[in-house]
Amino acid sequence: MSEATELKQGIREHLGQFSLHVLLVFATGLTIGSERTVVPVLGEDVLGVESFLVIGSFVVSFGFVKALLNLYAGKWGEEYGRKPVLVLGWITALPIPVILIFAPSWSWITVGNVLLGINQALTWSMAINAKIDLAGPDQRGLAVGIDEAFGYTGVAAGAWITGVIAGQTSLRPEPFYFLAVVVVLAFLISVFLIKETVQLAQLEADDHRDANLPFDEVLKRATYGDRTLFAAAQAGHIENFVDTLFWIAVPLYLTSQGLAIEAVGVVVGVHSAMYFLQIGTGGLADRIGRRPPVVAGMFLAGAGVLGMVFVESYLPWVLLSGLSGLGMALLYPNLMTVPSDAAHPTWRSAGMGVYRMWRDAGYGVGAILIGLSMEFASAEAAFYMTATLMFLSGAVVYVWMEETHPEFGTHEPPAPTPEAPHSAAPED
């Protein structure tokens, strides 16, 4: 490939590297999906954990670690390049299967999920930033949609495959042998086949050097300095309660209703499998804007969650799981595209890192609130709470979020603050 082609953006122009990053984000999804069905039941049935709040602790550790590392992954990706951060992310995943196989107590699982949080933050952040680098602004929504579609298809596949393995063998160690193969292969691909892409983002920014922002200014703007970005951040935070619900509460609730572990894996897997539709919903947002699918998705996902407590059989659970997954497919990639639209290429990776920090802190906060609901009220209460928060968050998006699509959006970001000298002290 010539230097001119390498510096030209477009999915077709970089199909080989783009495809490798799709494969890697699928592996990232497989890694987390391998825990979705088996680990909560493992805690209850094998390790003897009786408290729902304690079972949720492994998601709390995952969520807060991933949130913090998301913040810095974007910053590191700009400073050191995408590939080194990606490789580091897969290095941290190598011990996870060993921990899950040999963990003598739940505290080991919680520690293992700290490593999982680091892995997911670094690998998924760099996968999506690399795809945006390669695709360019005209295919940004499609690139994000493909990324999230294959990532969450990996989550669904991991949940289903490990559920089948556990149903035919045992809860461990066999399901985690599969996880070990995934992690090792992804690490080798990252080291030997992936190329750096940060130069494409730098090329896109060449004509606008004056739009660069210091990191503290990016943090303020992407959190509360811009009403549209605040609406996106709070929606991302709350929508991860749905993902957490399917990680903690849904497997335990369905097994308590007498559903076999293989069937639970299907219900959980169908929810994540619907995320594959993000290929279409991301591309749709390139044509109609980000706001309509986000608003629709918030309410659909909430409705699917709420409906699950009003039915009592396998097929309706599968259908409502799919409905909530459809809502997530509508909102998930397009919420992430909002800060991508609103950020300048020189600080896009950092800006998306801020959004992803607030979004994935929802795992930790959601796990605490869902665990408390299940511990002191009922499993159904966790579903009611999650659905209600989704409806309220969707209302905030409807009222405050402006369209950010670069061609027909209404959003006008605040005027940039000039970059302060590196030696200057931050303002109060």
Long-range contacts (C-beta under 8 A, 24 or more apart in sequence): 7-199, 7-200, 7-203, 9-133, 9-134, 9-135, 9-136, 9-137, 9-200, 9-203, 9-204, 10-134, 10-135, 10-136, 10-138, 10-139, 11-134, 11-135, 11-139, 11-142, 11-143, 13-134, 14-134, 17-130, 17-134, 17-194, 17-195, 17-197, 18-131, 18-134, 18-135, 18-143, 20-189, 20-193, 20-194, 21-127, 21-130, 21-131, 21-134, 21-147, 21-194, 22-131, 22-146, 22-147, 22-150, 23-150, 23-189, 24-86, 24-123, 24-127, 24-186, 24-189, 24-190, 24-194, 25-123, 25-124, 25-127, 25-128, 25-147, 25-150, 25-151, 25-154, 26-150, 26-151, 26-153, 26-154, 26-157, 27-154, 27-182, 27-183, 27-185, 27-186, 27-189, 28-119, 28-120, 28-123, 28-124, 28-127, 28-151, 28-154, 28-186, 29-150, 29-151, 29-152, 29-153, 29-154, 29-155, 29-156, 29-157, 29-158, 29-272, 30-154, 30-155, 30-157, 30-158, 30-161, 30-179, 30-182, 31-93, 31-96, 31-116, 31-119, 31-120, 31-154, 31-158, 31-179, 31-182, 31-183, 31-186, 32-116, 32-120, 32-155, 32-158, 33-154, 33-155, 33-156, 33-157, 33-158, 33-159, 33-162, 33-269, 33-272, 34-158, 34-159, 34-161, 34-162, 34-175, 34-176, 34-178, 34-179, 34-182, 35-100, 35-113, 35-116, 35-158, 35-162, 35-247, 36-155, 36-158, 36-159, 36-162, 36-246, 36-247, 36-251, 36-268, 36-272, 37-159, 37-160, 37-162, 37-163, 37-166, 37-251, 37-261, 37-264, 37-265, 37-268, 37-269, 38-162, 38-163, 38-166, 38-171, 38-172, 38-175, 38-261, 39-100, 39-109, 40-247, 40-248, 40-251, 40-252, 41-166, 41-171, 41-251, 41-252, 41-255, 41-261, 41-264, 42-109, 42-171, 42-172, 43-106, 43-109, 44-252, 45-171, 46-171, 46-172, 47-103, 47-105, 47-106, 47-109, 49-106, 51-375, 52-248, 52-252, 52-371, 52-374, 52-375, 52-379, 53-368, 53-371, 53-372, 53-374, 53-375, 54-106, 54-371, 55-106, 55-248, 55-252, 55-371, 56-248, 56-367, 56-368, 56-370, 56-371, 56-374, 57-106, 57-110, 57-367, 57-371, 58-106, 58-109, 58-110, 58-112, 58-113, 59-113, 59-244, 59-247, 59-248, 59-363, 59-364, 59-366, 59-367, 60-363, 60-364, 60-367, 60-368, 60-371, 61-110, 61-111, 61-113, 61-114, 61-117, 61-364, 62-113, 62-114, 62-116, 62-117, 62-120, 62-363, 62-364, 63-117, 63-240, 63-244, 63-360, 63-361, 63-362, 63-363, 63-364, 63-365, 63-366, 63-367, 64-117, 64-361, 64-363, 64-364, 65-113, 65-114, 65-117, 65-118, 65-121, 66-117, 66-118, 66-120, 66-121, 66-360, 66-363, 67-121, 67-356, 67-357, 67-358, 67-359, 67-360, 67-361, 67-363, 67-364, 68-121, 68-357, 69-117, 69-118, 69-121, 69-122, 69-125, 70-121, 70-125, 70-353, 70-356, 70-357, 70-359, 70-360, 71-219, 71-353, 71-354, 71-356, 71-357, 72-353, 73-121, 73-122, 73-125, 73-126, 73-353, 73-356, 74-125, 74-129, 74-349, 74-350, 74-351, 74-352, 74-353, 74-354, 74-356, 75-215, 75-349, 75-350, 75-353, 77-125, 77-126, 77-129, 77-198, 77-349, 77-353, 78-198, 78-201, 78-347, 78-349, 78-350, 81-196, 81-198, 82-126, 82-129, 82-130, 82-133, 82-196, 82-197, 82-198, 83-126, 83-190, 83-194, 83-195, 83-196, 83-197, 85-122, 85-125, 85-126, 86-122, 86-123, 86-126, 86-127, 86-130, 86-190, 86-194, 87-187, 87-190, 87-191, 87-194, 88-122, 89-118, 89-119, 89-120, 89-121, 89-122, 89-123, 89-126, 89-190, 90-119, 90-123, 90-183, 90-186, 90-187, 90-190, 91-187, 92-118, 92-119, 92-122, 93-119, 93-123, 93-183, 93-186, 93-187, 94-183, 94-184, 94-187, 96-179, 96-183, 97-176, 97-177, 97-179, 97-180, 97-183, 98-180, 100-172, 100-176, 100-179, 101-172, 101-173, 101-176, 101-177, 121-356, 121-360, 123-186, 123-190, 124-151, 125-349, 125-352, 125-353, 125-356, 127-151, 128-336, 128-352, 129-197, 129-201, 129-348, 129-349, 129-352, 130-194, 130-197, 132-201, 132-340, 132-348, 133-197, 133-198, 133-200, 133-201, 134-197, 134-200, 136-200, 136-204, 137-204, 137-406, 139-286, 140-286, 140-337, 140-340, 140-341, 141-282, 141-283, 141-284, 141-285, 141-286, 141-290, 141-333, 141-334, 141-337, 142-279, 142-282, 142-283, 142-286, 143-282, 144-278, 144-282, 144-333, 144-334, 144-336, 144-337, 144-340, 145-278, 145-279, 145-280, 145-281, 145-282, 145-283, 145-285, 145-333, 146-278, 146-279, 146-282, 147-333, 148-275, 148-278, 148-282, 148-332, 148-333, 148-336, 149-275, 149-276, 149-277, 149-278, 149-279, 149-282, 149-329, 149-333, 150-276, 151-275, 152-272, 152-273, 152-275, 152-276, 152-278, 152-328, 152-332, 153-272, 153-273, 153-275, 153-276, 155-272, 155-275, 156-268, 156-269, 156-270, 156-271, 156-272, 156-273, 156-275, 156-276, 157-269, 157-273, 158-182, 159-265, 159-268, 159-269, 159-272, 160-265, 160-266, 160-268, 160-269, 162-265, 163-261, 163-262, 163-264, 163-265, 163-266, 163-268, 163-269, 164-262, 164-265, 166-261, 166-265, 167-260, 167-261, 167-262, 167-265, 201-345, 201-346, 201-348, 201-349, 202-345, 204-345, 205-344, 205-345, 205-346, 208-344, 208-345, 208-346, 209-346, 210-416, 211-344, 211-346, 211-347, 211-416, 212-344, 212-346, 212-347, 212-419, 213-344, 213-346, 213-347, 213-416, 213-417, 213-419, 214-419, 214-420, 215-350, 216-426, 217-417, 217-419, 218-343, 218-347, 218-350, 218-351, 218-354, 219-354, 221-351, 221-413, 221-414, 222-339, 222-343, 222-351, 222-354, 222-355, 223-354, 223-358, 225-414, 226-342, 226-413, 226-414, 227-400, 227-402, 228-338, 228-342, 228-400, 228-401, 228-402, 228-404, 228-411, 229-338, 229-339, 229-342, 229-355, 230-400, 231-396, 231-397, 231-400, 231-401, 232-294, 232-335, 232-338, 232-339, 232-355, 232-397, 232-401, 233-354, 233-355, 233-358, 233-359, 234-358, 234-393, 234-396, 235-294, 235-298, 235-331, 235-335, 235-393, 235-394, 235-396, 235-397, 235-401, 236-335, 236-336, 236-355, 236-356, 236-358, 236-359, 236-362, 237-358, 237-359, 237-361, 237-362, 237-365, 237-393, 238-362, 238-389, 238-390, 238-392, 238-393, 239-298, 239-301, 239-328, 239-331, 239-332, 239-335, 239-359, 239-362, 239-390, 239-393, 240-359, 240-360, 240-362, 240-363, 240-366, 241-362, 241-365, 241-366, 241-369, 241-370, 241-386, 241-389, 241-390, 242-301, 242-302, 242-305, 242-324, 242-328, 242-386, 242-390, 243-328, 243-363, 243-366, 244-362, 244-363, 244-366, 244-367, 244-370, 245-305, 245-366, 245-370, 245-382, 245-383, 245-386, 246-271, 246-272, 246-321, 246-324, 248-367, 248-370, 248-371, 248-374, 249-370, 249-374, 249-379, 249-382, 249-383, 250-308, 250-321, 252-374, 252-379, 253-379, 253-380, 253-383, 254-317, 256-379, 257-312, 259-314, 259-317, 263-314, 266-318, 267-314, 267-317, 267-318, 267-321, 268-321, 270-318, 270-321, 270-322, 270-325, 271-321, 271-322, 271-324, 271-325, 271-328, 272-325, 273-322, 273-325, 274-322, 274-324, 274-325, 274-326, 274-328, 274-329, 275-325, 275-328, 275-329, 275-332, 276-329, 277-326, 277-329, 277-330, 278-329, 278-332, 278-333, 281-329, 281-330, 281-333, 281-334, 282-333, 282-334, 282-337, 285-333, 285-334, 285-337, 285-405, 286-405, 289-403, 289-405, 289-408, 289-409, 290-334, 290-335, 290-337, 290-338, 290-341, 290-403, 290-404, 290-405, 290-409, 291-397, 291-401, 291-402, 291-403, 291-404, 293-330, 293-331, 293-334, 294-330, 294-331, 294-334, 294-335, 294-338, 294-397, 294-401, 295-394, 295-397, 295-398, 295-401, 296-327, 296-330, 296-331, 297-326, 297-327, 297-328, 297-329, 297-330, 297-331, 297-332, 297-334, 298-327, 298-331, 298-390, 298-391, 298-393, 298-394, 298-397, 299-327, 299-390, 299-391, 299-394, 300-324, 300-326, 300-327, 300-330, 301-325, 301-326, 301-327, 301-328, 301-331, 301-390, 302-327, 302-386, 302-387, 302-388, 302-389, 302-390, 302-391, 302-394, 303-327, 303-387, 305-383, 305-386, 305-387, 305-390, 306-383, 306-384, 306-387, 308-383, 309-380, 309-383, 309-384, 335-359, 337-404, 338-401, 338-404, 341-404, 341-405, 341-406, 341-409, 341-411, 342-404, 342-411, 342-413, 344-416
